[in-house]
Amino acid sequence: MGKILVTGATGTVGSAVVKSLARIKADFVAGVRDHAKAKEKLGASSPLVTFDFADLATYAAATQGVDRVFLIGPPLDYTLDKLLIPFIDYLKSKNIVRVVYLSAFGVEKISHELSFHKVVEEKLRADGFHLTVLRPTFFAQNFKNYEWDNITKYKITYTPSGNGKTAFVDIADVGDVTAKVLTESGHEGKDYILTGPESISYHDAAQLLTEVRKEPIAYPAPTPEQFTETLKQAGAPDFIAPYMIQVYSMIANHHVDYVSPVIPQLLGRAATPLKTVLLKEMA
Ligand SMILES: NC(=O)c1ccc[n+]([C@@H]2O[C@H](COP(=O)([O-])OP(=O)(O)OC[C@H]3O[C@@H](n4cnc5c(N)ncnc54)[C@H](OP(=O)(O)O)[C@@H]3O)[C@@H](O)[C@H]2O)c1
């Protein structure tokens, strides 16, 4: 058996996948653009190889001895499909056909402008890959990764999610599921929706943050227009507000209000609640 290549390995999901694979002593290599950053993020003992979707010259060495790939693209990129497709074509040309792709829950409902996950999935299927699609909902880690300043400085959580709900998923659970499906047979052709144990609104999340931070954290439920104006005032690049509004419309429009049985079924334990993650990361 060959090894596993983990793409996006310095990222939120990829680093969790690396951790889970290392724990079960799987044979893997982390594909990274910056070795110094990767060592800091993943520890000195993680096996690293240089890999950049945008640099075809890195593909051959990164896939040496590899027969399975964890494929994930970076966020906030409207043309993610175009970034990933040359690498997918390369894998196919080398007959490396076992791929676990990290997509997102609800992509069939998302606006055309953000159709990149759908395009990548369709290509992987059409090209005959032995595919597992992972569909996590919104990450519990988004509060720390994207809202640290909002929460700690301004005492708000600020997304255009209305009163909609989702069952925020812990990335450590996503890492464990990914490691399992990469190292076991029987997951080819499967589609797994990954959620936490309870579907909650941002009003509920603000209440949890209030308990964890031991100070009032509000959720002002901004309209898309208010959200756009706030990001503009804060000097965010123009493309970010429309991207985030489309992403969070998935919650606002009640497309991701669902608790999936997959994490308990695959891991034999309950999915981690948002409050547990917040206590670890936001207290
Ligand atoms: N956040 C959510 O709630 C959520 C929910 C469902 C699905 N998703 C999906 O999750 C994905 C994002 O994952 P994440 O949160 O783990 O992202 P992240 O933390 O921002 O990490 C992105 C990773 O991609 C790497 N990368 C960027 N450009 C690259 C390139 N040209 N070649 C190779 N690697 C490159 C980065 O490497 P460097 O360290 O070198 O920059 C980093 O390792 C997106 O596809 C998003 O749609 C997110």
The ligand as an SDF file (V2000), in Angstrom:
LIG
                    3D

 48 52  0  0  0  0  0  0  0  0999 V2000
  -14.9790   27.3680    7.5120 N   0  0  0  0  0  0  0  0  0  0  0  0
  -16.0680   26.6360    7.3770 C   0  0  0  0  0  0  0  0  0  0  0  0
  -17.0160   26.7360    8.1750 O   0  0  0  0  0  0  0  0  0  0  0  0
  -16.1620   25.6170    6.2600 C   0  0  0  0  0  0  0  0  0  0  0  0
  -17.2640   24.7580    6.2320 C   0  0  0  0  0  0  0  0  0  0  0  0
  -17.3540   23.7830    5.2190 C   0  0  0  0  0  0  0  0  0  0  0  0
  -16.3390   23.6970    4.2640 C   0  0  0  0  0  0  0  0  0  0  0  0
  -15.2840   24.5640    4.3220 N   0  0  0  0  0  0  0  0  0  0  0  0
  -14.2350   24.4270    3.2770 C   0  0  0  0  0  0  0  0  0  0  0  0
  -12.9850   24.2070    3.9170 O   0  0  0  0  0  0  0  0  0  0  0  0
  -11.9640   24.6810    3.0490 C   0  0  0  0  0  0  0  0  0  0  0  0
  -11.0020   25.5540    3.8300 C   0  0  0  0  0  0  0  0  0  0  0  0
  -10.3300   24.7600    4.7790 O   0  0  0  0  0  0  0  0  0  0  0  0
   -9.5310   25.3830    6.0080 P   0  0  0  0  0  0  0  0  0  0  0  0
  -10.4740   26.1490    6.8750 O   0  0  0  0  0  0  0  0  0  0  0  0
   -8.7300   24.3070    6.6120 O   0  0  0  0  0  0  0  0  0  0  0  0
   -8.6100   26.4590    5.2690 O   0  0  0  0  0  0  0  0  0  0  0  0
   -7.3850   27.2520    5.8780 P   0  0  0  0  0  0  0  0  0  0  0  0
   -7.2390   27.0340    7.3340 O   0  0  0  0  0  0  0  0  0  0  0  0
   -7.4820   28.6630    5.3650 O   0  0  0  0  0  0  0  0  0  0  0  0
   -6.1510   26.5210    5.1520 O   0  0  0  0  0  0  0  0  0  0  0  0
   -5.9780   26.5940    3.7700 C   0  0  0  0  0  0  0  0  0  0  0  0
   -4.8640   25.6420    3.4090 C   0  0  0  0  0  0  0  0  0  0  0  0
   -4.7160   25.6420    1.9770 O   0  0  0  0  0  0  0  0  0  0  0  0
   -3.3470   25.8490    1.6840 C   0  0  0  0  0  0  0  0  0  0  0  0
   -3.2050   26.4850    0.3910 N   0  0  0  0  0  0  0  0  0  0  0  0
   -3.6040   27.7170    0.0110 C   0  0  0  0  0  0  0  0  0  0  0  0
   -3.2690   27.9330   -1.2830 N   0  0  0  0  0  0  0  0  0  0  0  0
   -2.6350   26.8190   -1.7020 C   0  0  0  0  0  0  0  0  0  0  0  0
   -2.0160   26.4340   -2.9320 C   0  0  0  0  0  0  0  0  0  0  0  0
   -1.9750   27.2520   -4.0080 N   0  0  0  0  0  0  0  0  0  0  0  0
   -1.4390   25.2140   -3.0210 N   0  0  0  0  0  0  0  0  0  0  0  0
   -1.4340   24.3650   -1.9520 C   0  0  0  0  0  0  0  0  0  0  0  0
   -1.9930   24.6720   -0.7630 N   0  0  0  0  0  0  0  0  0  0  0  0
   -2.5790   25.8960   -0.6550 C   0  0  0  0  0  0  0  0  0  0  0  0
   -2.8310   26.7270    2.8050 C   0  0  0  0  0  0  0  0  0  0  0  0
   -1.4220   26.6530    2.8430 O   0  0  0  0  0  0  0  0  0  0  0  0
   -0.4820   27.8760    3.3630 P   0  0  0  0  0  0  0  0  0  0  0  0
   -0.3230   27.6480    4.8360 O   0  0  0  0  0  0  0  0  0  0  0  0
    0.7700   27.6970    2.5960 O   0  0  0  0  0  0  0  0  0  0  0  0
   -1.2010   29.1590    3.0380 O   0  0  0  0  0  0  0  0  0  0  0  0
   -3.5080   26.0430    3.9920 C   0  0  0  0  0  0  0  0  0  0  0  0
   -2.8100   24.8780    4.3530 O   0  0  0  0  0  0  0  0  0  0  0  0
  -12.6350   25.4450    1.9060 C   0  0  0  0  0  0  0  0  0  0  0  0
  -12.6610   24.6200    0.7610 O   0  0  0  0  0  0  0  0  0  0  0  0
  -14.0380   25.6730    2.4490 C   0  0  0  0  0  0  0  0  0  0  0  0
  -15.0040   25.7950    1.4340 O   0  0  0  0  0  0  0  0  0  0  0  0
  -15.1740   25.4990    5.2820 C   0  0  0  0  0  0  0  0  0  0  0  0
  1  2  1  0
  2  3  2  0
  2  4  1  0
  4  5  1  0
  4 48  2  0
  5  6  2  0
  6  7  1  0
  7  8  2  0
  8  9  1  0
  8 48  1  0
  9 10  1  0
  9 46  1  0
 10 11  1  0
 11 12  1  0
 11 44  1  0
 12 13  1  0
 13 14  1  0
 14 15  2  0
 14 16  1  0
 14 17  1  0
 17 18  1  0
 18 19  2  0
 18 20  1  0
 18 21  1  0
 21 22  1  0
 22 23  1  0
 23 24  1  0
 23 42  1  0
 24 25  1  0
 25 26  1  0
 25 36  1  0
 26 27  1  0
 26 35  1  0
 27 28  2  0
 28 29  1  0
 29 30  1  0
 29 35  2  0
 30 31  1  0
 30 32  2  0
 32 33  1  0
 33 34  2  0
 34 35  1  0
 36 37  1  0
 36 42  1  0
 37 38  1  0
 38 39  2  0
 38 40  1  0
 38 41  1  0
 42 43  1  0
 44 45  1  0
 44 46  1  0
 46 47  1  0
M  CHG  2   8   1  16  -1
M  END
$$$$
